[in-house]
Amino acid sequence: MLMRDVLADLVAVWTAGGTAGVGTVVRTFRSAPRPPGASMVVAPDGSASGSVSGGCVEGAVYELASEVTASGTPVLQRYGISDENAFEVGLTCGGIIDIFVEPVSRDNFPELGEIARDIENHRPVAVATVVAHPDAARVGRRLVVRPEHVSGSLGSDRADSAVTDDARGLLAAGGSTVLTYGTDGQRRGEGMEVFVASYAPRPRMLVFGAIDFAAAVARQGAFMGYRVTVCDARPVFATHARFPTADEVVVDWPHRYLAAQAEARAIDGRTVICVLTHDPKFDVPLLETALRLPDVAYIGAMGSRRTDLDRRERLREVGLTDTELDRLSSPIGLDIGARTPEETAVSIAAEIIARRWGGTGRPLAESSGRIHHEEPVDSCVD
């Protein structure tokens, strides 16, 4: 659960003038269960939301968050199999995680409300926090970095300048990680560690074809954290009532809408495109446009194998090359025996996830080695 998923609970405490204890995964090693940015919030009434380990060390982090709230002193804590007390805190997954636990209130984090509004309105923002430094007074200091301006300070102009440049690079890529500098922000050196959490707009899922399968895919996409758009040229089918979980329902010719979005630079390397119309008059011009986009995470199209062969031939006739056609996942989804719209949506989601992380789609019981693949650069997106 990335911080944005617990942000409402944190802002509620902050707005009421209280102090919350917040634990955030800042670094992981080996098969750690949650990625950097995963957070837990402990409210003044003792309630907790979020997760930093999928259950492995929740109890220990909860206790530490309560202590930090009382003391006002942030702590960087490592949990893992190398700890002599690892099994006491329940960390049996074999991974190692660094968790930064800090008190959050209006007094020490006045920018939180504005950051929450940026995230809600899909405006990119990054928060750089000092998580380790020889000077304890600098631990917990923050820099809020936006494409156009910066607020806050990490303790020196030199540190602020170096971290601002690096944070903007991470923000452009949608990445979150720990950066290491000299104690005053020197590029070569160590002593200061800064966790940069970047909140880029949520990745987009474009679903073309207002059919029952599209409704199931839209629900799955929303569940996975995508900003979902359903588009169809037929107004009788493309309605918000039929697609209540979609962020947008657009009535337009699919290829025209996609081309306009690309022109507006609203398509990027995290965007996934699901073509579910299986009607040549929609599919061919749409896929011709989609497959010529320079940087898209996934393009899948629904249809039988006969439909797929016919569609590929039509696309070759309009000039697409075999290299461009190799980008097309069709028939869409992984082979899990899906039959219903809901099952088919799961198979499509599984293929998207496998494509993103480099998974094989094979049962884990039939494989060996690491369970979790290397984390991509856009792992902590909105």
SEZAKOL-735396 format. One record per residue: residue in three letters; residue number from 1; x negated, y, z negated of N, C-alpha, C in turn. Coordinates in steps of 0.1 Angstrom, whole numbers. Layout:
N
  resn  resi     nX     nY     nZ    caX    caY    caZ     cX     cY     cZ
   ALA   NUM      X      Y      Z      X      Y      Z      X      Y      Z
...
***
This chain:
382
  resn  resi     nX     nY     nZ    caX    caY    caZ     cX     cY     cZ
   MET     1     -9    -12      0      0      0      0     -9     12      0
   LEU     2    -10     19     11    -18     31     12    -12     43      4
   MET     3    -20     52      1    -15     63     -8     -3     70     -4
   ARG     4     -1     71      9     11     77     14     24     70     10
   ASP     5     23     57      7     34     49      3     38     51    -12
   VAL     6     29     57    -20     32     60    -33     32     75    -36
   LEU     7     31     82    -25     30     97    -26     42    103    -32
   ALA     8     54     98    -29     66    104    -35     66    102    -50
   ASP     9     62     91    -55     61     89    -69     51     98    -76
   LEU    10     40    100    -69     29    108    -75     34    123    -75
   VAL    11     40    127    -64     45    141    -63     56    144    -73
   ALA    12     64    134    -76     75    136    -86     69    139   -100
   VAL    13     58    132   -103     51    134   -116     45    148   -116
   TRP    14     38    151   -105     31    164   -103     41    175   -104
   THR    15     52    174    -97     62    185    -97     68    187   -111
   ALA    16     70    177   -118     75    178   -132     65    183   -142
   GLY    17     53    185   -138     42    191   -146     35    180   -155
   GLY    18     37    167   -151     30    157   -158     17    153   -152
   THR    19     10    144   -159     -3    138   -154     -1    124   -151
   ALA    20     -5    119   -139     -5    105   -135    -19    100   -134
   GLY    21    -20     87   -138    -33     80   -135    -32     74   -122
   VAL    22    -42     77   -113    -42     71    -99    -55     63    -97
   GLY    23    -53     51    -93    -64     42    -89    -64     40    -75
   THR    24    -75     43    -68    -76     42    -53    -88     33    -49
   VAL    25    -85     23    -41    -96     15    -35   -104     24    -26
   VAL    26   -117     26    -29   -126     34    -21   -136     26    -13
   ARG    27   -139     14    -17   -149      6    -10   -146     -9    -12
   THR    28   -147    -17     -2   -145    -32     -3   -157    -39      3
   PHE    29   -158    -52     -2   -169    -61      3   -163    -74      4
   ARG    30   -167    -82     14   -163    -96     16   -148    -96     18
   SER    31   -141   -106     12   -127   -107     16   -118   -100      6
   ALA    32   -120    -87      4   -112    -80     -6    -98    -79      0
   PRO    33    -88    -80     -9    -74    -81     -5    -67    -68      0
   ARG    34    -72    -56     -3    -66    -44      1    -77    -35      7
   PRO    35    -73    -27     17    -83    -18     24    -85     -5     16
   PRO    36    -96      2     19    -98     16     13    -86     24     15
   GLY    37    -82     32      4    -70     40      5    -58     34     -2
   ALA    38    -58     21     -5    -48     15    -12    -47     21    -26
   SER    39    -36     24    -31    -35     31    -44    -24     26    -53
   MET    40    -27     28    -66    -17     26    -77    -15     38    -85
   VAL    41     -3     42    -88      1     53    -96      7     49   -109
   VAL    42      2     54   -120      8     51   -133     13     64   -139
   ALA    43     26     64   -140     33     77   -145     33     78   -160
   PRO    44     36     90   -165     35     92   -179     44     83   -187
   ASP    45     55     78   -181     64     70   -188     60     55   -188
   GLY    46     48     52   -182     43     39   -182     47     31   -170
   SER    47     55     36   -161     59     29   -149     48     30   -139
   ALA    48     47     20   -131     36     19   -121     42     16   -107
   SER    49     36     22    -97     39     19    -83     27     17    -75
   GLY    50     28     10    -64     16      7    -55      8     -5    -60
   SER    51     -2     -7    -52    -11    -19    -54    -25    -16    -49
   VAL    52    -34    -21    -57    -48    -19    -52    -55    -33    -49
   SER    53    -48    -44    -52    -54    -57    -50    -44    -68    -46
   GLY    54    -32    -64    -44    -22    -75    -41    -19    -83    -54
   GLY    55    -23    -79    -66    -20    -86    -78    -32    -90    -85
   CYS    56    -44    -90    -79    -56    -96    -85    -60    -88    -98
   VAL    57    -61    -75    -97    -67    -67   -108    -57    -56   -112
   GLU    58    -44    -58   -109    -35    -47   -112    -34    -44   -127
   GLY    59    -35    -54   -135    -34    -52   -150    -45    -44   -155
   ALA    60    -57    -47   -151    -69    -40   -155    -69    -26   -150
   VAL    61    -65    -23   -138    -65    -10   -133    -54     -2   -140
   TYR    62    -43     -8   -143    -32     -1   -150    -38      4   -164
   GLU    63    -45     -5   -171    -50     -1   -184    -60     10   -183
   LEU    64    -69      9   -172    -79     19   -170    -73     33   -167
   ALA    65    -62     32   -158    -55     45   -155    -49     51   -167
   SER    66    -44     44   -176    -38     49   -188    -49     56   -197
   GLU    67    -61     50   -197    -72     55   -205    -77     68   -199
   VAL    68    -78     68   -185    -83     80   -178    -73     92   -180
   THR    69    -60     89   -180    -50     99   -181    -52    106   -195
   ALA    70    -55     97   -205    -56    103   -219    -69    110   -220
   SER    71    -80    106   -214    -93    112   -216    -96    123   -207
   GLY    72    -89    123   -195    -91    133   -185   -104    131   -177
   THR    73   -111    120   -179   -124    117   -172   -122    107   -162
   PRO    74   -125    110   -149   -124     99   -139   -135     89   -140
   VAL    75   -132     77   -134   -141     66   -135   -141     58   -122
   LEU    76   -153     55   -118   -155     46   -106   -158     32   -111
   GLN    77   -149     22   -109   -150      9   -115   -151     -2   -104
   ARG    78   -160    -11   -105   -162    -22    -96   -155    -35   -102
   TYR    79   -148    -42    -93   -142    -55    -97   -146    -65    -87
   GLY    80   -151    -77    -91   -154    -87    -81   -160    -99    -88
   ILE    81   -163   -109    -79   -168   -121    -84   -181   -120    -91
   SER    82   -188   -109    -89   -201   -107    -96   -199   -102   -110
   ASP    83   -187    -98   -114   -184    -94   -127   -183   -106   -137
   GLU    84   -189   -105   -148   -189   -116   -158   -174   -118   -163
   ASN    85   -166   -107   -162   -153   -108   -167   -143   -109   -155
   ALA    86   -148   -113   -143   -139   -114   -131   -127   -121   -133
   PHE    87   -128   -133   -139   -116   -142   -140   -107   -137   -151
   GLU    88   -112   -129   -161   -103   -123   -171    -94   -113   -165
   VAL    89    -98   -106   -154    -89    -96   -147    -82   -103   -135
   GLY    90    -84   -115   -133    -77   -123   -123    -82   -122   -109
   LEU    91    -94   -117   -107    -99   -115    -93   -105   -128    -88
   THR    92    -96   -136    -82   -100   -149    -77   -101   -150    -62
   CYS    93   -100   -139    -55    -99   -139    -40   -113   -140    -34
   GLY    94   -124   -138    -42   -137   -139    -37   -142   -125    -32
   GLY    95   -135   -115    -33   -139   -102    -28   -144    -93    -39
   ILE    96   -149    -81    -35   -154    -71    -44   -148    -58    -40
   ILE    97   -143    -50    -50   -136    -37    -46   -141    -27    -56
   ASP    98   -144    -15    -51   -146     -3    -60   -134      5    -60
   ILE    99   -129      8    -72   -117     16    -74   -120     28    -82
   PHE   100   -116     40    -77   -118     53    -83   -105     56    -90
   VAL   101   -106     58   -103    -94     60   -112    -95     75   -117
   GLU   102    -85     83   -115    -86     97   -119    -72    102   -124
   PRO   103    -72    112   -132    -60    119   -136    -56    129   -125
   VAL   104    -43    129   -122    -38    139   -112    -27    147   -118
   SER   105    -28    160   -118    -18    169   -123    -19    182   -115
   ARG   106    -10    191   -118    -10    204   -111    -23    212   -114
   ASP   107    -28    210   -126    -40    218   -130    -52    213   -122
   ASN   108    -54    200   -121    -67    196   -114    -65    192    -99
   PHE   109    -52    193    -94    -50    190    -80    -39    199    -75
   PRO   110    -41    212    -75    -30    221    -71    -26    220    -56
   GLU   111    -35    214    -48    -32    213    -34    -23    202    -30
   LEU   112    -19    193    -40    -12    181    -37      1    184    -29
   GLY   113      9    194    -34     22    196    -28     20    200    -13
   GLU   114     10    208     -9      8    211      4      4    199     13
   ILE   115     -5    191      7     -9    179     14      2    170     17
   ALA   116     11    168      7     23    160      9     32    165     20
   ARG   117     33    178     21     41    184     32     34    182     46
   ASP   118     21    182     46     14    180     58     16    165     63
   ILE   119     15    156     53     17    142     57     32    140     62
   GLU   120     41    145     55     55    144     58     58    149     72
   ASN   121     51    160     76     54    166     89     44    162    100
   HIS   122     37    151     97     27    145    107     16    155    111
   ARG   123     12    163    101      0    172    104    -12    165     98
   PRO   124    -23    164    105    -35    157    101    -42    165     89
   VAL   125    -46    157     79    -53    163     67    -61    152     61
   ALA   126    -73    156     56    -82    147     49    -85    152     35
   VAL   127    -87    143     26    -90    147     12   -104    140      9
   ALA   128   -114    149      6   -127    144      3   -129    145    -13
   THR   129   -132    134    -20   -133    134    -34   -146    129    -38
   VAL   130   -153    136    -47   -166    131    -52   -163    119    -62
   VAL   131   -168    107    -59   -165     96    -68   -177     92    -76
   ALA   132   -189     97    -72   -201     94    -80   -211    105    -78
   HIS   133   -217    109    -89   -227    120    -89   -234    120   -103
   PRO   134   -247    123   -103   -254    124   -115   -249    135   -125
   ASP   135   -243    145   -119   -236    155   -127   -222    152   -129
   ALA   136   -218    147   -141   -204    142   -143   -194    153   -141
   ALA   137   -198    166   -142   -188    176   -139   -184    177   -125
   ARG   138   -192    171   -116   -188    172   -102   -180    160    -97
   VAL   139   -179    150   -105   -171    138   -102   -156    142   -103
   GLY   140   -149    139    -92   -135    142    -92   -132    155    -84
   ARG   141   -142    163    -81   -140    175    -73   -136    172    -59
   ARG   142   -127    180    -53   -121    177    -40   -123    188    -30
   LEU   143   -123    184    -18   -123    193     -6   -111    188      3
   VAL   144   -102    197      6    -91    194     15    -94    199     29
   VAL   145    -95    190     38   -100    193     52    -89    192     62
   ARG   146    -87    203     69    -77    202     81    -85    206     93
   PRO   147    -79    204    105    -87    207    117    -90    222    118
   GLU   148    -82    230    112    -84    245    114    -89    252    101
   HIS   149    -88    246     89    -94    253     78    -96    243     66
   VAL   150   -103    248     56   -108    239     45   -104    247     32
   SER   151   -100    239     21    -98    245      8   -105    236     -2
   GLY   152   -108    242    -14   -114    235    -24   -130    235    -23
   SER   153   -137    228    -32   -151    228    -31   -156    215    -38
   LEU   154   -167    210    -34   -174    199    -40   -185    203    -49
   GLY   155   -187    216    -50   -197    221    -60   -208    230    -54
   SER   156   -210    229    -40   -220    238    -34   -216    240    -19
   ASP   157   -221    251    -14   -218    254      1   -224    243     10
   ARG   158   -236    238      6   -243    228     14   -235    215     15
   ALA   159   -230    211      3   -222    199      3   -209    200     10
   ASP   160   -203    212      8   -190    215     15   -191    214     30
   SER   161   -202    220     35   -204    221     50   -207    207     55
   ALA   162   -215    199     49   -218    186     54   -206    177     54
   VAL   163   -198    177     43   -187    168     41   -176    173     51
   THR   164   -174    186     52   -164    191     62   -166    185     76
   ASP   165   -178    186     81   -181    181     94   -178    166     95
   ASP   166   -182    158     85   -180    144     86   -165    140     84
   ALA   167   -159    148     75   -144    145     73   -136    148     85
   ARG   168   -140    158     93   -132    161    105   -134    150    115
   GLY   169   -146    144    115   -148    133    124   -140    121    121
   LEU   170   -140    118    108   -131    107    103   -117    110    105
   LEU   171   -112    122    104    -98    126    106    -94    124    120
   ALA   172   -103    127    129   -100    126    144    -99    111    147
   ALA   173   -106    102    140   -106     88    143    -96     81    134
   GLY   174    -90     87    124    -81     81    115    -88     72    105
   GLY   175   -100     75    102   -108     66     93   -109     71     79
   SER   176   -110     62     69   -113     65     55   -124     57     50
   THR   177   -134     63     43   -146     56     39   -153     64     28
   VAL   178   -163     58     22   -172     65     13   -184     69     21
   LEU   179   -188     82     19   -200     88     25   -210     91     15
   THR   180   -223     89     18   -233     91      8   -242    102     12
   TYR   181   -246    111      3   -254    123      5   -264    124     -7
   GLY   182   -274    133     -5   -282    137    -16   -273    145    -26
   THR   183   -278    148    -38   -270    153    -49   -264    167    -45
   ASP   184   -270    174    -35   -265    187    -31   -260    186    -17
   GLY   185   -256    174    -12   -251    173      2   -261    171     12
   GLN   186   -274    168      9   -284    165     19   -280    153     27
   ARG   187   -283    154     40   -279    143     49   -288    131     46
   ARG   188   -300    133     43   -309    122     39   -311    122     24
   GLY   189   -306    112     18   -307    112      4   -295    104     -2
   GLU   190   -295    103    -15   -285     96    -22   -283    102    -36
   GLY   191   -272     98    -42   -269    104    -55   -254    109    -55
   MET   192   -249    114    -44   -235    118    -44   -228    109    -34
   GLU   193   -217    104    -39   -208     96    -30   -194    102    -29
   VAL   194   -189    104    -17   -177    111    -15   -167    102     -7
   PHE   195   -156    100    -13   -145     92     -6   -137    101      2
   VAL   196   -136     99     15   -128    107     24   -116     98     28
   ALA   197   -104    103     24    -92     97     28    -85    105     39
   SER   198    -84    100     51    -78    108     62    -64    104     64
   TYR   199    -56    113     66    -42    111     68    -38    116     82
   ALA   200    -41    108     92    -37    112    106    -22    108    107
   PRO   201    -15    114    117     -1    110    119      0     95    121
   ARG   202     12     90    117     14     75    119     12     71    133
   PRO   203      6     59    136      5     55    150     19     53    155
   ARG   204     20     54    168     33     53    175     36     39    181
   MET   205     49     35    180     54     24    187     65     29    196
   LEU   206     63     27    209     73     31    219     80     18    224
   VAL   207     93     18    222    101      6    226    110     10    237
   PHE   208    108      4    249    116      8    260    126     -3    263
   GLY   209    139      1    264    150     -9    266    159    -10    254
   ALA   210    171     -4    255    180     -4    243    188    -16    242
   ILE   211    181    -28    239    188    -41    238    187    -46    224
   ASP   212    193    -57    221    193    -63    207    179    -66    203
   PHE   213    171    -71    212    157    -74    209    149    -61    205
   ALA   214    153    -50    211    147    -37    208    150    -33    194
   ALA   215    162    -35    190    166    -31    176    158    -39    166
   ALA   216    155    -52    169    147    -60    159    133    -55    160
   VAL   217    128    -52    171    114    -48    172    112    -34    166
   ALA   218    122    -25    167    122    -12    160    121    -14    145
   ARG   219    129    -23    140    129    -26    125    115    -31    121
   GLN   220    109    -40    129     96    -46    126     86    -35    126
   GLY   221     87    -26    136     77    -16    138     77     -6    126
   ALA   222     89     -2    122     91      7    110     85      0     98
   PHE   223     87    -13     96     82    -20     85     67    -20     85
   MET   224     61    -21     97     46    -21     98     40     -7     97
   GLY   225     48      3     96     43     17     94     42     25    106
   TYR   226     47     21    118     47     28    130     58     39    130
   ARG   227     55     50    137     66     60    141     72     55    153
   VAL   228     84     50    152     91     42    163    100     51    172
   THR   229     98     50    185    106     57    194    113     46    203
   VAL   230    126     47    205    133     38    214    138     47    226
   CYS   231    135     43    238    138     50    250    145     42    260
   ASP   232    156     47    265    164     40    276    171     51    284
   ALA   233    173     48    297    179     58    305    195     58    304
   ARG   234    200     48    297    215     47    296    220     52    283
   PRO   235    227     63    283    231     70    270    241     61    262
   VAL   236    248     52    269    258     44    261    251     34    252
   PHE   237    239     31    256    231     21    247    221     27    238
   ALA   238    215     38    243    205     45    235    211     55    225
   THR   239    215     49    213    222     57    203    215     55    190
   HIS   240    216     65    181    210     63    167    218     53    159
   ALA   241    231     51    163    239     41    155    233     27    158
   ARG   242    228     25    170    223     11    173    209      9    168
   PHE   243    202     20    166    188     19    162    185     28    150
   PRO   244    191     25    138    190     34    127    176     34    121
   THR   245    168     24    123    154     25    117    144     32    126
   ALA   246    148     36    138    139     43    147    138     57    143
   ASP   247    126     63    144    124     77    141    130     86    152
   GLU   248    130     81    164    136     88    176    143     79    185
   VAL   249    154     83    191    161     76    201    162     86    213
   VAL   250    156     82    224    155     92    235    162     86    247
   VAL   251    171     94    254    177     91    266    170     97    278
   ASP   252    163     89    285    155     94    296    150     82    304
   TRP   253    146     84    316    140     73    324    126     70    317
   PRO   254    124     57    314    112     54    307     99     59    312
   HIS   255     97     57    325     84     62    331     82     77    330
   ARG   256     93     84    331     93     99    331     90    103    316
   TYR   257     96     96    307     93    100    293     79     97    289
   LEU   258     74     85    293     60     81    290     50     91    296
   ALA   259     52     95    308     43    104    315     43    117    308
   ALA   260     55    122    304     56    135    297     49    134    283
   GLN   261     50    123    276     43    121    263     28    121    265
   ALA   262     23    114    276      9    114    279      4    128    282
   GLU   263     12    135    290      8    149    294      7    158    281
   ALA   264     16    155    272     16    163    259      6    158    249
   ARG   265     -2    148    253    -13    142    244     -7    136    232
   ALA   266      5    131    233     12    124    222     10    109    222
   ILE   267      1    104    231     -3     90    232    -17     89    229
   ASP   268    -21     80    220    -35     78    217    -39     63    216
   GLY   269    -51     61    212    -57     47    212    -50     38    201
   ARG   270    -41     44    193    -34     35    183    -20     32    188
   THR   271    -15     38    199     -2     36    204      1     22    209
   VAL   272     12     16    205     16      4    211     29      6    219
   ILE   273     30     -1    231     41      1    240     47    -13    242
   CYS   274     60    -14    240     68    -26    241     79    -24    252
   VAL   275     77    -31    263     87    -29    274     96    -41    274
   LEU   276    109    -39    270    118    -50    268    130    -49    278
   THR   277    129    -41    288    140    -40    297    142    -51    307
   HIS   278    131    -58    311    130    -68    321    139    -65    333
   ASP   279    139    -53    338    146    -49    350    136    -41    358
   PRO   280    134    -46    371    123    -40    379    124    -25    381
   LYS   281    136    -20    382    137     -6    385    133      3    373
   PHE   282    133     -3    361    127      4    350    113     -1    347
   ASP   283    110    -14    348     97    -19    344     86    -15    353
   VAL   284     88    -16    366     76    -13    375     71      1    374
   PRO   285     79     11    375     73     25    373     68     28    359
   LEU   286     75     22    349     70     23    336     57     17    333
   LEU   287     55      4    338     42     -2    336     31      3    344
   GLU   288     35      8    356     25     15    365     19     27    357
   THR   289     28     34    350     23     46    342     15     41    330
   ALA   290     20     31    323     14     27    311      0     21    313
   LEU   291     -1     12    323    -13      5    325    -24     14    331
   ARG   292    -21     26    335    -31     36    340    -34     46    329
   LEU   293    -28     45    317    -32     53    306    -46     49    301
   PRO   294    -55     58    298    -69     54    295    -71     47    282
   ASP   295    -62     50    272    -65     45    259    -53     42    251
   VAL   296    -48     30    252    -36     25    245    -39     12    238
   ALA   297    -34     10    225    -38     -1    218    -32    -14    223
   TYR   298    -20    -13    228    -13    -26    232     -2    -22    242
   ILE   299      0    -30    253     11    -29    262     16    -43    264
   GLY   300     29    -45    260     35    -58    262     48    -57    269
   ALA   301     52    -67    277     64    -67    284     72    -80    283
   MET   302     85    -79    281     93    -91    279     97    -97    292
   GLY   303    100   -110    292    105   -116    304    100   -131    305
   SER   304    107   -138    313    103   -152    316     90   -152    324
   ARG   305     84   -164    325     72   -165    333     74   -162    348
   ARG   306     86   -166    352     89   -162    366     91   -147    368
   THR   307     97   -141    358     98   -126    358     85   -120    357
   ASP   308     76   -125    349     62   -120    348     55   -120    361
   LEU   309     55   -132    368     48   -133    380     54   -124    391
   ASP   310     67   -122    391     73   -113    401     69    -98    397
   ARG   311     69    -95    385     66    -81    380     51    -78    384
   ARG   312     42    -88    381     28    -85    384     26    -83    399
   GLU   313     33    -91    407     32    -89    422     37    -75    426
   ARG   314     48    -71    420     53    -57    423     43    -47    419
   LEU   315     37    -49    408     27    -39    403     15    -39    412
   ARG   316     11    -50    417     -1    -50    427      3    -43    440
   GLU   317     16    -44    443     20    -37    456     20    -22    454
   VAL   318     21    -17    442     21     -2    440      6      2    437
   GLY   319     -3     -7    438    -17     -3    437    -25     -6    424
   LEU   320    -19    -13    415    -26    -17    403    -36    -28    405
   THR   321    -48    -27    399    -58    -37    401    -57    -48    391
   ASP   322    -64    -59    393    -64    -70    384    -69    -66    370
   THR   323    -79    -57    370    -84    -52    358    -74    -44    350
   GLU   324    -66    -36    356    -55    -29    350    -44    -39    345
   LEU   325    -41    -49    353    -31    -59    349    -36    -67    338
   ASP   326    -49    -69    336    -54    -77    325    -50    -70    311
   ARG   327    -47    -58    311    -43    -51    299    -29    -54    294
   LEU   328    -21    -61    303     -7    -63    300     -6    -77    293
   SER   329      1    -76    282      5    -88    274     19    -92    279
   SER   330     20   -102    287     33   -106    293     32   -121    297
   PRO   331     41   -129    293     53   -126    284     48   -121    270
   ILE   332     55   -112    264     52   -105    252     52   -115    240
   GLY   333     43   -113    230     44   -120    218     35   -132    217
   LEU   334     34   -138    205     26   -150    203     36   -162    203
   ASP   335     31   -173    206     39   -185    207     41   -191    193
   ILE   336     53   -187    187     56   -192    173     70   -200    174
   GLY   337     74   -202    186     87   -208    188     99   -199    186
   ALA   338     97   -186    187    108   -177    184    120   -178    193
   ARG   339    132   -177    188    144   -177    196    153   -165    194
   THR   340    155   -161    182    164   -150    179    157   -137    181
   PRO   341    164   -126    182    158   -113    183    148   -110    172
   GLU   342    152   -114    160    144   -111    148    131   -120    148
   GLU   343    132   -132    152    120   -141    153    111   -136    165
   THR   344    117   -131    176    109   -126    187    102   -113    182
   ALA   345    108   -105    174    102    -93    169     90    -97    160
   VAL   346     91   -107    153     80   -112    145     68   -116    154
   SER   347     71   -123    165     61   -128    174     54   -117    180
   ILE   348     61   -106    184     55    -94    190     47    -87    180
   ALA   349     52    -85    167     44    -79    157     31    -87    154
   ALA   350     32   -100    155     20   -108    152     10   -106    163
   GLU   351     14   -105    175      4   -103    186     -2    -89    185
   ILE   352      6    -79    181      0    -65    179    -10    -66    168
   ILE   353     -7    -72    157    -17    -73    146    -29    -80    150
   ALA   354    -28    -92    157    -39   -100    162    -48    -91    171
   ARG   355    -42    -84    180    -49    -75    189    -57    -65    182
   ARG   356    -51    -59    172    -57    -48    164    -69    -53    156
   TRP   357    -68    -65    150    -78    -69    141    -87    -80    147
   GLY   358    -84    -84    159    -92    -95    165    -89   -109    160
   GLY   359    -76   -111    156    -72   -124    152    -70   -133    163
   THR   360    -70   -146    160    -68   -156    171    -53   -161    172
   GLY   361    -45   -159    162    -32   -164    162    -31   -179    157
   ARG   362    -42   -185    154    -43   -199    149    -39   -199    134
   PRO   363    -34   -211    129    -31   -212    115    -44   -211    107
   LEU   364    -44   -203     96    -56   -202     88    -61   -215     83
   ALA   365    -52   -225     81    -56   -238     76    -65   -245     86
   GLU   366    -64   -241     99    -72   -248    109    -85   -241    113
   SER   367    -88   -230    105   -100   -223    108   -108   -222     96
   SER   368   -120   -217     97   -130   -216     86   -136   -202     87
   GLY   369   -143   -198     76   -149   -185     76   -140   -175     69
   ARG   370   -144   -162     72   -136   -151     66   -122   -151     70
   ILE   371   -113   -148     60    -99   -146     63    -96   -133     69
   HIS   372   -102   -122     62   -100   -108     67   -110   -105     77
   HIS   373   -106   -100     88   -115    -95     99   -120    -81     95
   GLU   374   -131    -77    102   -137    -64     99   -126    -53    101
   GLU   375   -127    -43     92   -116    -33     93   -119    -23    104
   PRO   376   -108    -20    112   -110    -11    123   -111      4    118
   VAL   377   -116     13    126   -118     26    122   -105     34    118
   ASP   378    -93     29    123    -81     36    121    -72     29    110
   SER   379    -78     23    101    -71     15     91    -62     23     82
   CYS   380    -66     36     79    -58     43     69    -51     55     75
   VAL   381    -42     51     84    -35     61     91    -21     63     85
   ASP   382    -15     74     89     -2     77     84      8     66     87
***
